Amino acid sequence: MKKIALLVTLIGLLTVVQAQEEVQRAQLSARIGLSGTTMLIPNSTITSLTSFGYYSTQKLKLGVTGGLIVDIHLKNKWFLQSGVMYGWQRLHQVQNSVFTDAENYHFSIASENLYKMHRLKIPVMIYYHTSLSDNHFLVGAGLFADVALGGKIVYDASAVVQDPDNNTTNYVASGQFDPFLKDTKYLYYSIAGDNYTDKYRLYRGNILQRFNFGIAAEAGYQVSKFYVGVHADFGLLNMMNKEYGGDNYKERLFSFQVMLGYKIN
């Protein structure tokens, strides 16, 4: 009887050891998916000048994301995750503004800005797995930092300018430039119904900040070596360059990704 009890105990211990060995200390995975990005602009950032009216709306544009991540087993069902992710992000911003300047010229401007950004992100997150088996749910939260490798703004605008004598002129403007470079940004504008065309220096310097930092959350499901999940990044830093937008104007990036993954080891 004692031998049978000892045999059962040994089998139990071997089973526990085998289960622990099945959970690798570090697991490398590849991820790829679609992403959506938008700018969050709080109402409190709009200038307080009574002669100025402004509003902005966003139109979602899909991008792509992908990279490599490492899950490090901490204890029980808890994991630490980090890695390197590349994202090609796009967003479409529509802006409208109405204001009167010091010389009593009245401006009504409508513009469309298409942003295209190449960003490199490093996440640091804690995950809880509902099970250590092949098929299970998981949730995670943490921080991320990313940097823009480059980008482009495609700018198209129209403006109606009314002088103090109530004469109006219609302008059309367009331009393309990298918002992260500290170079000169130009727009090319013309007068509607006229042959007049000119070059206007919009700004000297970068419009958007290159670096971002924020909080992240994710939920997904693991099926053997395959994974499907939804991830969200909420930027905490103001992406607008203070010298360009002023002290009161703030834009924060929000993005989400729907990803597929494959466990390499």
N, C-alpha and C positions, 0 to 999 in steps of 0.2 A: 504493500500500500504506500509505504514511504517512497519507494522508487517511482511509482506512478505519479505521486504528488510532485516529486523533484523533476520528473520529465515534463509535466505540465507547466511548472514554473519556468524551466529553461526555454520551452517553446514560447511562452509569453514574453520573456525577456528578449529573445531573438526577434520576435515580431515587433516589439517596441523599437529595438535598435534599427531594424530594417526600415521601419516607417520614418525614423529620424534621418536615416541616410538618404531616403528618397527626396527629402527637402534639401536641395543644394544651397550652399552658403550664398552663392552669387549666381544669378540667372540673367543671361543676356538675351534681349529681344529686339526685333526690328519692328518699327511702326510706320504706317503710311495711311493717309486719309485726306478728307476734304475739310476746309476751314472757312469760317465766316468772320469778318472783322467789321467793327463799327467804331466811331468816335462818340464818346459820352461827353456832352457839353452841358454843365449845370447852368440853370437860369441865372444863378448868382454871378456868373462870369460876364454877363452882358453889361456893357458900359452904362453908367448911370446918367449920361447926357440925355436930356429930355428931347433934344432935336434928332435923336438917333433911334432908329428902329431896326432890329436885326432878328432873324431866326434862321435856323439851320435844320435840315432833315437829312437822314442817311438812307441810302439804298444799298441793300446787301449785295455783295459780289463774292462769289466763291473763289477760294484759292486752294492751295495744296500744302500739306505738311508731311514731314517724314523724318526719321532718324533712328538712333540706337539708344536704348535705355538699359540700365542695370538695376535689378531688384536684389537687395541684400536682406537675407533673412535675419531678423533681429531676435524674436522670441515668440513661441507659439504661432499665432496667426498674423503677426505684425511684421511688416517689411519696410525698408527704406529704399526709395527709388530716386535715381538721378540719371543723367545722360546728356546727350546733345541732340537737339531737334532743329531742323531747318524749316522755315515757313515762307511761302510766297503768298503774301497777303494783299488783298484788294478791298477798297471801299469807295463808294460813290457818295459824295457830299454835295448837296444843293444848298446854296446860301442866297439869302435875299436881304438887302439893307436899303434903308431910306434915311437920308440925313441932309442937313443944310449947313454949309460951311460959314466961316466968318464973313465972307464977302456976299452972303445971301444967294449963293448958287445952290439950287436944290438938286440932289442926286438920287436916282432910283436905280439900283444895281442888282442884277440877278446873275449868278454864276454856278457852274457845275465843275466840280473838281474830282477827277478820277485818280485815286492814290494807288500806286503799286509799290510794294515794299518787299525786300529780301531781308529776313530777320533770322538770327541764330539765337536759340534759347537753351538755357540750362535750368531744368527744374530740380527742386529738392523737396520730396514729398514723403509723407508717411501713409501707408496703406494697411487696411484691415481686410483679410481674406476670410470669408465665411467658412472655408474649409481648406484643407491641404490636399484634397483629392484632385483629380484631373478636371472635374467640372464644378465650378463654383462662382459666386458673385464676389466682387471686391469694390471697396470705396476708398478714396484717398483725398488728402488735402495737404497744402503746403505753400511754398513760395517758388517764384521763378524770377530769373533775370535774363534779359535778352538785349541784343544790340542789332541795329540796322546796318547791314552790309552795304546797302544802296537802295535807291528808289527813284520814283518819278511821279510828278504831278502833271496830269494833262488838264490844262485850265481853259475853259471857254466861258465867256461872259458877254453880257449886253448891258448897256447903260443908257439912261435917258437923263440929260442934263438940261436944266431950265435956268436961264440967267435971270438977273433981277428985272429985266424988261419982259419976262414971260416968253422969251424965245427958246425953243427946245432943239436939241441936237441929239441924234441917236448914234451911239458908238457900239462897235463890235470888237472884242479883244480875245486873243488866244495866246497860248504859250505852253512850253514843256520845259521842266527843269527838275533837278534832283533837290528835294527839300532838305536833305541832310548835309549838303556841301556848303561851305562858307564862300560861295562865289556870288557873282552878280546875276540876279534873276530879271529877265526881260519879258515883256509882253509886247505883242504886235497888234496895234489897234487901227481901225479905220472908221470913217464916218459913213453911215448907211446912205446910199444914193449918191455917193460922191467918189471921186478917184483918190481921195486923200488917204494915205497910209503912213503910219509913223511907228517908231520904236520907243517904248517907255520902260525906264528902269524901275521895276517893281520894288526891289530890295537888294541890299548888299549884305549877304550873310546867309546862315541857315535858317529855315523857317521852322522845322521840327527838330526836337532833340533826338539824338541817335540812341541813347540808352533808355531802358524801361525796367521797372521792377514792380512786382505785385504779388497777389495771392492767386492760388489755383485750386481747382477741385476736379475730381474725376469719379466716374462710376462705370463699371464694366463687368463683363462675364468671360471667364476663361473656359475654353473647351479643349482639353488636352493641350497641345502646343499652340492652338489658335486663340485669338483674343479679339473682342469687339468692345469698344467703349466710347464714352462721350466725355470730353474734357473742356474746361472753361478757364480762361485767364482774364483776370481783372487788374488792369494797370493802376498803380497808385500815384505815379508821377505825372506831372503836367508835360505833355508832349510838345506843346507850343513854346517856341523860343520866346523868352520874356522880352527881348529887344524888338521882336517883330510884333507880338500880340499885345504887349503891355502887361501891367501887373494884374489886371482883373480877368484876363481871358485865359481859360483853361480848357484843355482837351485831353481826355484820358482814353486809352485804347482798351476795348473789350473784344475778345475773340473766343470762339469755340471751335472745337474740332470733333469730327466723327471719324474714329480710327479703327483700322484693322491691324492686328499684330501677329507675330509668329515668334515663338520661343526657340532661340537658336541652340541653346544647350540645356 
